[in-house]
Amino acid sequence: MAEKSKKLSAISIGWDPGLFSIARAIFASVLPDGKDYTFWGKGVSQGHSDAIRKINGVKNAIQYTVPIQDAIDKVKGGEMPELSSLERHERVCYVCVEKEEDKDRIEKEIKEMPNYFKGYKTTVNFVSEQEVKAMQQKLSHGGEVIRTGKTSEENNQVLEFVLKLDSNPEFTGSVLVSYARAVYRLAKNGEFGVKTVFDIPLKYLSPKSEDSLIKELL
């Protein structure tokens, strides 16, 4: 539609996909003999939280994705282990139920839910509705991209890009605004179609002029 209407759009904009995608691309470019690892959290997973709330008997719930520290330590230590998502993350759930007698059934349904919790180390905590609502007031999140590899037989290199976010929605909004700025500028130059973060030069994201960027940052 963007091609047909001669308009410009951007897709897959945020921090993952988005900023983490850029980090992975840069890291792999400068350290081709290596391996990427992405860890998410500790942070609220909106999709997983919603999946729990759809279980019969659940009043409210929130779920945190938590990286497994032992896996991070191995990667940052220069090892290049084979790690599935199950081996990189655990799931911590806080659930408020309609009836106390439903707890065992609900915990079983959560832990056996395919594509969300099955296979993961999952902890289910039953708490009050007030406690869940208090946790929902601050949708923190974060994560890191790590690439480990070699530039010679004897030299290991570790590259890291880390986000620690008090508010995932606010930060994601900030990323979207920067790319909206870039799309506007590129459209004024006559560009149209669809772009990803790999197609948009950094200078178009910044509110500063190109001269200021070169003088202050380069």
C-alpha positions as CSV (number, residue, x, y, z in Angstrom):
1,M,0.0,0.0,0.0
2,A,2.9,2.4,0.7
3,E,4.4,1.7,-2.7
4,K,1.1,2.2,-4.5
5,S,0.2,5.4,-2.6
6,K,3.8,6.8,-2.8
7,K,3.9,7.2,0.9
8,L,6.6,6.2,3.3
9,S,6.2,3.8,6.3
10,A,8.4,2.0,8.7
11,I,7.9,-1.5,10.2
12,S,9.3,-3.5,13.1
13,I,10.1,-0.4,15.1
14,G,10.7,-0.6,18.9
15,W,13.4,-2.2,21.0
16,D,13.0,-5.8,20.0
17,P,12.5,-5.9,17.0
18,G,14.2,-2.5,16.6
19,L,17.1,-1.4,18.7
20,F,18.1,-5.0,19.6
21,S,18.0,-5.8,15.9
22,I,20.5,-3.0,15.2
23,A,22.8,-4.2,18.0
24,R,22.7,-7.8,16.6
25,A,23.5,-6.5,13.1
26,I,26.4,-4.3,14.2
27,F,27.9,-6.9,16.6
28,A,27.8,-9.7,14.0
29,S,29.3,-7.3,11.4
30,V,32.4,-6.5,13.5
31,L,32.7,-9.9,15.2
32,P,31.7,-12.4,12.5
33,D,33.3,-15.3,14.3
34,G,30.9,-15.4,17.2
35,K,27.4,-16.1,18.5
36,D,24.4,-13.9,19.5
37,Y,22.4,-14.3,22.7
38,T,19.3,-12.3,23.6
39,F,17.9,-12.2,27.2
40,W,14.7,-10.4,28.1
41,G,13.7,-9.1,31.5
42,K,13.3,-8.9,34.3
43,G,10.1,-7.5,33.0
44,V,6.4,-7.7,32.5
45,S,5.2,-9.8,29.5
46,Q,1.9,-8.4,28.3
47,G,1.1,-11.4,26.2
48,H,1.8,-14.0,28.9
49,S,-0.1,-12.0,31.5
50,D,-3.1,-11.8,29.2
51,A,-2.9,-15.6,28.6
52,I,-3.2,-16.2,32.3
53,R,-6.1,-13.8,32.7
54,K,-8.0,-15.8,30.1
55,I,-8.0,-18.9,32.3
56,N,-11.4,-19.7,33.9
57,G,-11.3,-18.6,37.6
58,V,-8.6,-16.0,37.3
59,K,-9.6,-12.5,38.4
60,N,-6.3,-10.8,37.5
61,A,-2.7,-11.7,36.8
62,I,0.7,-10.4,35.8
63,Q,3.7,-12.4,34.6
64,Y,7.4,-11.5,34.7
65,T,10.0,-12.9,32.3
66,V,13.3,-13.4,34.2
67,P,16.6,-14.2,32.7
68,I,18.5,-17.1,34.2
69,Q,21.7,-15.6,35.7
70,D,23.7,-18.7,35.3
71,A,23.2,-18.6,31.5
72,I,24.1,-14.9,31.4
73,D,27.3,-15.6,33.4
74,K,28.4,-18.4,31.0
75,V,27.9,-16.1,28.0
76,K,29.6,-13.1,29.5
77,G,32.5,-15.4,30.6
78,G,33.3,-15.9,26.9
79,E,31.7,-19.3,26.5
80,M,29.5,-20.0,23.5
81,P,27.0,-22.5,24.9
82,E,23.9,-23.7,23.0
83,L,21.0,-22.2,24.9
84,S,17.3,-22.5,24.0
85,S,14.9,-19.9,25.2
86,L,13.8,-22.4,27.9
87,E,17.4,-22.4,29.2
88,R,17.7,-18.6,29.1
89,H,14.5,-17.5,30.9
90,E,12.1,-18.5,33.6
91,R,8.5,-17.3,34.2
92,V,7.2,-15.8,37.5
93,C,3.5,-15.4,37.7
94,Y,1.4,-13.5,40.3
95,V,-2.3,-14.5,40.2
96,C,-5.5,-13.5,41.9
97,V,-8.2,-16.1,41.8
98,E,-12.0,-16.1,42.1
99,K,-12.1,-19.1,44.5
100,E,-9.4,-20.5,46.8
101,E,-10.3,-24.1,45.8
102,D,-9.3,-23.4,42.1
103,K,-5.7,-22.7,42.9
104,D,-4.3,-26.2,42.1
105,R,-6.2,-26.4,38.8
106,I,-5.2,-22.9,37.7
107,E,-1.5,-23.5,38.6
108,K,-1.6,-26.7,36.5
109,E,-3.2,-25.0,33.6
110,I,-0.6,-22.2,33.6
111,K,2.4,-24.6,33.8
112,E,1.0,-26.8,31.0
113,M,0.0,-24.0,28.7
114,P,1.6,-24.7,25.3
115,N,3.6,-21.9,23.5
116,Y,3.6,-19.8,26.8
117,F,4.7,-21.8,29.9
118,K,5.1,-25.4,29.0
119,G,8.8,-26.5,29.4
120,Y,9.8,-23.3,31.2
121,K,10.7,-23.1,34.8
122,T,7.5,-21.5,36.0
123,T,6.6,-20.2,39.5
124,V,3.0,-19.4,40.3
125,N,2.4,-17.0,43.3
126,F,-1.2,-16.5,44.5
127,V,-1.7,-13.0,45.7
128,S,-4.5,-10.5,46.3
129,E,-6.1,-8.4,43.6
130,Q,-4.6,-5.3,45.2
131,E,-1.1,-6.7,44.9
132,V,-1.6,-7.5,41.2
133,K,-2.9,-4.0,40.5
134,A,0.0,-2.4,42.3
135,M,2.4,-4.4,40.1
136,Q,0.5,-3.3,37.0
137,Q,1.1,0.3,37.8
138,K,4.7,0.1,36.7
139,L,5.3,-2.0,33.5
140,S,9.1,-2.3,33.8
141,H,11.1,-4.4,31.3
142,G,14.5,-4.6,29.7
143,G,17.0,-7.0,28.4
144,E,20.3,-7.4,26.7
145,V,22.0,-8.5,23.5
146,I,25.3,-10.2,24.0
147,R,27.7,-11.4,21.3
148,T,30.7,-13.5,22.2
149,G,33.4,-14.5,19.7
150,K,37.0,-14.4,18.7
151,T,39.2,-12.0,16.7
152,S,42.1,-14.4,16.9
153,E,42.7,-17.8,18.4
154,E,43.8,-16.4,21.8
155,N,41.6,-13.4,22.1
156,N,37.9,-13.6,23.1
157,Q,35.6,-10.5,22.7
158,V,32.3,-9.8,24.4
159,L,29.9,-7.2,23.1
160,E,26.8,-6.0,25.1
161,F,23.8,-3.8,24.6
162,V,21.7,-3.4,27.7
163,L,18.3,-1.8,28.4
164,K,16.8,-1.3,32.0
165,L,13.4,0.3,31.6
166,D,11.2,1.6,34.4
167,S,8.4,1.9,31.8
168,N,8.3,-0.3,28.8
169,P,5.4,1.7,27.1
170,E,7.0,5.0,27.7
171,F,10.4,3.9,26.3
172,T,8.8,2.2,23.3
173,G,6.9,5.4,22.6
174,S,10.2,7.3,22.6
175,V,11.7,4.9,20.0
176,L,8.6,5.3,17.9
177,V,8.8,9.1,18.0
178,S,12.4,9.1,16.9
179,Y,11.6,6.9,13.9
180,A,8.5,9.0,13.1
181,R,10.9,11.9,12.9
182,A,13.1,10.0,10.5
183,V,10.2,8.9,8.3
184,Y,9.0,12.5,8.0
185,R,12.4,13.7,7.0
186,L,12.9,10.9,4.4
187,A,9.4,11.4,3.0
188,K,10.2,15.1,2.5
189,N,13.2,14.0,0.5
190,G,10.8,12.1,-1.8
191,E,11.3,8.6,-0.5
192,F,8.4,6.2,-0.4
193,G,7.6,2.5,0.3
194,V,8.6,0.5,3.4
195,K,11.7,0.7,5.6
196,T,13.0,-1.2,8.5
197,V,15.6,-0.1,11.1
198,F,18.3,-1.4,8.8
199,D,17.3,1.1,6.1
200,I,17.2,4.3,8.1
201,P,20.4,6.3,8.7
202,L,21.0,7.3,12.3
203,K,21.3,11.0,11.5
204,Y,17.5,11.1,10.6
205,L,16.5,9.9,14.1
206,S,18.1,12.7,16.0
207,P,16.5,16.1,16.8
208,K,19.9,17.6,16.3
209,S,21.3,18.7,12.9
210,E,23.9,16.6,11.1
211,D,26.6,19.3,11.8
212,S,25.8,19.1,15.5
213,L,26.0,15.3,15.5
214,I,29.4,15.3,13.8
215,K,30.8,18.0,16.1
216,E,29.4,16.7,19.4
217,L,29.3,12.9,19.0
218,L,31.8,11.9,16.3
